[in-house]
């Protein structure tokens, strides 16, 4: 992650998506990459934790219901680790209604988005939290 753009010297903001649904991983990854972000994906919690610790992305998009490790447990581990505690998280879940979604909070930089959701909706949340894809 955090690649240098050729000749431009600006960093590309990185996003890690952790979700066990391949369709969501593929559609979100492709959409965010086409919009300029560097995206990595993990289809389980253990791999996601390893990647977030190794790569320290600018943002994590995290499914709350994963088969191996609950998304809320992953979030708690990230908050407890000084190296990852400041990484903002967008939670994806099918257990809240659209009307119960949380907007990003300035202090925690965390929000909840109800599934199903469009990649454009996620892109809007990403931009609200970490801004445009390139940092000069």
C-alpha positions as CSV (number, residue, x, y, z in Angstrom):
1,X,0.0,0.0,0.0
2,X,1.1,3.6,0.1
3,X,2.7,3.5,-3.3
4,X,4.4,6.5,-4.9
5,X,2.8,7.7,-8.0
6,X,5.3,7.7,-10.9
7,X,6.8,11.1,-11.4
8,X,4.2,12.8,-9.2
9,X,5.6,12.1,-5.8
10,X,2.2,11.9,-4.2
11,X,1.1,9.1,-2.0
12,X,-2.1,7.1,-2.8
13,X,-4.3,6.6,0.2
14,X,-4.8,2.9,1.0
15,X,-7.9,1.0,2.0
16,X,-8.3,-2.5,3.4
17,X,-11.6,-4.3,2.9
18,X,-12.3,-7.2,5.1
19,X,-15.5,-9.1,4.0
20,X,-16.3,-12.8,3.4
21,X,-18.6,-12.0,0.5
22,X,-16.6,-12.3,-2.7
23,X,-19.1,-10.1,-4.7
24,X,-18.7,-7.3,-2.2
25,X,-14.9,-7.6,-2.1
26,X,-14.8,-7.5,-5.9
27,X,-17.3,-4.7,-6.5
28,X,-16.0,-2.4,-3.8
29,X,-12.3,-3.1,-4.6
30,X,-12.8,-2.4,-8.3
31,X,-14.9,0.7,-7.7
32,X,-12.5,2.3,-5.1
33,X,-9.5,1.5,-7.3
34,X,-11.2,3.1,-10.3
35,X,-11.7,6.2,-8.1
36,X,-8.0,6.4,-7.4
37,X,-7.5,4.5,-4.1
38,X,-5.0,1.7,-3.4
39,X,-7.1,-1.3,-2.3
40,X,-6.3,-4.6,-0.6
41,X,-8.9,-7.2,0.3
42,X,-9.1,-10.0,2.8
43,X,-11.9,-12.6,2.9
44,X,-11.6,-13.5,6.6
45,X,-10.8,-11.8,9.8
46,X,-7.4,-13.5,10.5
47,X,-6.0,-12.4,7.1
48,X,-7.5,-8.9,7.6
49,X,-5.8,-8.5,11.0
50,X,-2.5,-9.6,9.5
51,X,-2.8,-7.2,6.6
52,X,-3.9,-4.2,8.7
53,X,-0.9,-4.7,11.0
54,X,1.5,-5.2,8.2
55,X,0.3,-2.5,5.9
56,X,-1.4,0.0,8.2
57,X,-3.9,1.3,5.6
58,X,-5.5,4.7,5.8
59,X,-8.9,3.2,6.3
60,X,-10.5,-0.3,7.0
61,X,-13.9,-1.3,5.6
62,X,-14.9,-4.2,7.9
63,X,-17.8,-6.6,7.8
64,X,-19.2,-7.2,11.3
65,X,-20.2,-10.8,10.6
66,X,-17.2,-12.8,9.5
67,X,-17.0,-16.6,9.8
68,X,-13.7,-16.8,11.8
69,X,-13.5,-13.7,13.9
70,X,-16.4,-11.3,14.7
71,X,-15.9,-7.9,13.1
72,X,-16.4,-6.2,16.5
73,X,-13.6,-8.3,18.0
74,X,-11.3,-7.2,15.1
75,X,-12.3,-3.6,15.7
76,X,-11.5,-4.0,19.4
77,X,-8.1,-5.5,18.7
78,X,-7.3,-2.6,16.3
79,X,-8.3,0.0,19.0
80,X,-6.1,-1.7,21.6
81,X,-3.0,-1.8,19.4
82,X,-1.1,1.6,19.4
83,X,0.0,0.9,15.8
84,X,-3.6,0.6,14.5
85,X,-5.7,2.4,17.0
86,X,-6.0,5.6,14.9
87,X,-7.0,3.8,11.7
88,X,-10.6,4.8,10.8
89,X,-13.2,2.0,10.2
90,X,-16.3,1.8,8.2
91,X,-18.4,-1.1,9.5
92,X,-20.6,-3.0,7.0
93,X,-23.6,-5.0,8.4
94,X,-26.8,-6.5,7.4
95,X,-28.2,-6.3,10.9
96,X,-29.1,-2.6,10.9
97,X,-31.7,-0.8,8.8
98,X,-30.7,2.1,6.5
99,X,-32.5,4.5,9.0
100,X,-30.1,3.3,11.8
101,X,-26.9,4.0,9.9
102,X,-24.3,6.1,11.6
103,X,-22.6,9.0,10.0
104,X,-18.9,9.3,10.5
105,X,-18.0,10.7,13.9
106,X,-15.2,13.2,14.0
107,X,-13.7,11.8,17.2
108,X,-13.6,8.1,16.4
109,X,-13.8,8.3,12.6
110,X,-16.0,5.2,12.5
111,X,-19.4,4.7,10.9
112,X,-21.9,1.9,10.2
113,X,-23.3,1.2,6.8
114,X,-26.2,-1.2,6.2
115,X,-25.9,-3.9,3.6
116,X,-26.9,-4.0,0.8
117,X,-25.2,-0.7,-0.1
118,X,-23.8,0.7,-3.3
119,X,-20.1,1.2,-4.0
120,X,-20.9,4.9,-4.6
121,X,-22.4,5.2,-1.1
122,X,-19.2,3.6,0.4
123,X,-17.1,6.0,-1.8
124,X,-18.9,8.9,-0.3
125,X,-18.2,7.7,3.3
126,X,-14.6,7.0,2.4
127,X,-14.2,10.6,1.1
128,X,-15.9,11.9,4.2
129,X,-13.4,10.1,6.4
130,X,-10.1,10.1,4.6
131,X,-10.6,12.6,1.8
132,X,-9.5,12.3,-1.8
133,X,-7.3,9.4,-3.0
134,X,-4.0,11.3,-3.3
135,X,-2.0,13.2,-0.8
136,X,0.6,15.7,-2.1
